[in-house]
């Protein structure tokens, strides 16, 4: 039986709209920069009952709005791993992350394997170059831009409703978390692995109209099957309901197939 402290820690860090004790696997989802947990948590109401969805909630937003932002990806990893390890030992799990969330998914997967010898049955990474790729290393830093320049960049990548960008009160709440997450990822360094440290399948998703990402570089982290799926749209292509259905159908099929292999 888990200690109450473990439960309260997990409930702080993890949002789960629909608990599924009989699920055969769990899908752990990591937010994009500035994002909360709700977008992915609602997937729990949509996905097949064989999969329980756990969505990561970072400090500085939602019920944790009074907590200071994390300053490094290591802080994110330490907190998420501590909250999840008891659960991940119970049954198979997969990881999903978009953009900033792809980096946190990767870093959590690396720590779970290195420290706890736990490995996902599938890892889904979206909208991001591998951390050690030239494309990512040369990418301009955005977290230090003035608010005005930062907003212009936000508009240019698409996916943020214009009415949100035009509302100063909402922006005051939104910008600090976004800049904090970008600061974390821009200061994250990871050398290209000499050998793959995972053996599970890896799927990369991306929007066809987004800035080009070096998706192929992710192949270095696993000896398992490697797949790239390009979908219509720009950086936030996954907010489109048609694309979301494609992603969720694919994720369900892959996780359920992996579960058969796992057994």
N, C-alpha and C positions, 0 to 999 in steps of 0.2 A: 504494500500500500504506500502511495506517495505521501510525503510529508506535506502539511498544509502550506509551508513556505514555498515548496516546489509548485504547488497548484496556483498560489497567488502570483508567483513570478511568471508562470506560463500565461495566466489570464491577462497579465499586464502587457506582455510582449506579443501574444497571439490572439487574433480575433477568429472565432469559429461560429458562423451563423447557424450551422446545422451539425450537431454532433451525431456521428454515425458509429456507434460502438461495434457494429457488425461489419464495417467496411473492411475490405481486404487490403487496402493501401491508403496512404495519406499523400496529399499533394500540398507541399509547403510553397507559398508564394511570397515573393519579395517585392516591395513597392518601387516604383520609379522615383527619381529625385523629387523631393517635395511631396511625394504621395503618401496617402494614408492606407489603411488596411481594407476599406470598404469595397473598393472595386473588385478585388479578388475574393474577399470573404463571401460576396453574393454568389460567386461560382459554386459555392457549397449547396445553394438552392437549385442549381441547374444541372450539375454533374450527376452521373449515375450513382445510385446508392452504394456501389462498391468502393467509391472513393470519398474520403473525408478531406475537406479543404481547410487548411490552417493558413491564415494570412498574417504576415508579420506587421506589427505596429511599432514604429520607431518613436523615440522620445521627441518631444516638441510638437506633437500633433494629436488630434482627437483626445482621448481620455488622458493622454500623457502630455498635454499642451504646456503644463507648468514645469516640465523637466527640461534640463539643458540638452541641446543637440549633442550627438556624439561628435568627437573631434577626429576620429580615425576609423578606418574600416576594421581594425583589430577590435576596437570597442564594440562595434556592431556584431562582429563574429562572436566575441566572448559572451555577450548577452544572449544572442539567439541560440548559440550552442548549449549554453547552460540551461536555458528554458526548454529546449527540445529533446535533449539526449534521452531522458527517461521515456519519452513517447516513441522516439525513433528506434529504440531497442525492442519495442513491442511488435511492430509489423513493418512490412516494406514501405518505402516512401520515395517520392519523386520531388524534384525541385523545379520551380519556374520563376524566372526573373526577367524583367524588361528594363533595358538601359542601365541606370544605376543598380536596379535590381538584378541584372545579369552579373554584375561584379560581386554583389553580396552573395548571390547564389553560388558563384564559383568559389569565393573565399570560404563560405560555410562548408561547401562540399570538401574543399581541401583540408580544412581543420577536422571535420568529422572523420575523414579517412586517416589522417596523420595521427590524431590524438586518440580516437575511439575505435578505429578500424571499422567504421560504418560507411556504407556506400549506397547512394540512391540506386533505384532500379532504372531510372531514366533522369536525365537533366535537360531542361528546356531553357535555352538562352535566347533573348530577343533584343534586337535594336542596339547592339553594342559590338565593338571590336574587342578581341582578346586583349587583356591588360598589357601583354608584352609585345603586341604587334606595333610595327612602325606607324601605322595609321593612327593608332591611339596615342602613342608617345608624342607624335608631332601635332596632335590636335590642340587648337588654341584653348587657353584657360578662360573660363567664363565667370567663375565665382567672384572675381575681383572687379567686375565691371560695375559702373554706376547703375543705379536702378533703371534709369532711362535707357541706357544702352542694353542692359540686360533684358528689358521688356521688348525692345526691338528684335533681339535675338529670339526670344520666346515666340513672338509673332511669326518670325521667319521659319521656324521649324514646324509650325502647325500643331494642332491638337489642343490648344488652349482657347476656350470660347472668348470671342472679342469682348462680350459683355463683362467677363471676369477681368480681363486686362484693363477695361475702362472704369472699374470700380475700385477707387483708392482704398476703401476700408477693407475690402476682401483681400486686396493685394498686400496690405500691411501684414495680414495673417499668413499669406501664401509665400511671399518672397523669402523670408528668413529661412524657412525649412528647405526650400529649393536650393538656395545659395549654400546652406550648410552641407547638404548632401553632395552638391557638386564639389565643394571644397574637399570633402572626404575622398571622393573618387579621384579627383585631380592630383591628390597627393599620395595615392596608392601606387605602390611599385611591386611588380612580381616578375621574376625572371622566367623566361621560357623554360618549361620543364625539359630536362634531358631525356626523361622517359615518362610515358603516360602514368599518372597515379590513380586513374580510374579505369574500370573495365566495362562500365555500363554504356548503353547507347546515349548519344547526345544529339539533340535536334536544335538547330538555329532557325529562328524566324526573323524576318525583317520586312519593312515596307519598301516596295519597289521605288518609291519616290523620295525616300529618306536620303540623307547624305550617305555615300558608300561606307560600309563597315567591312573590316577584314574578318569575315566570318570563318574563312578557311583556317585561320590561325588557331581557332578553338580546338581543332582536331588533335592538337598536341597533348591535350589533357587526358584523353581516353584511348584505350585500345579497342573500345566497342564500336558499334556501327555509328556512322556520322552522316547526318542528313541536313540539308538546307531547304527551307520552305520560304519562298518569296510571295508576299501577299500585296494586293493593291493598296496604295495609300502612302502617307508620309510617316513621320516619326511615331505618331500615335495611331497607326493603322489598326492596332488591336482594340481601340475603342469603338470601331465600326461593328455594328451588330452582325453583319454577314461574316466578317473576318473572325469575330469572336466565336461564332458557331463552328467555323472551320477549325480554329485552334482547339476548342473544347472537344470536338469530335475526335480530332487527332490525338490529343492528350489522353482522352479516355481509352481509345484503342491501344495506344502504346503502353499505358500503365497496366491495363488489364492483360495485355500480351506478356509484358514483363513479369507480371504476377504469376502467370502460368509457368514461365521459365524459373522463377524464384522458388516455387514449390517443387 
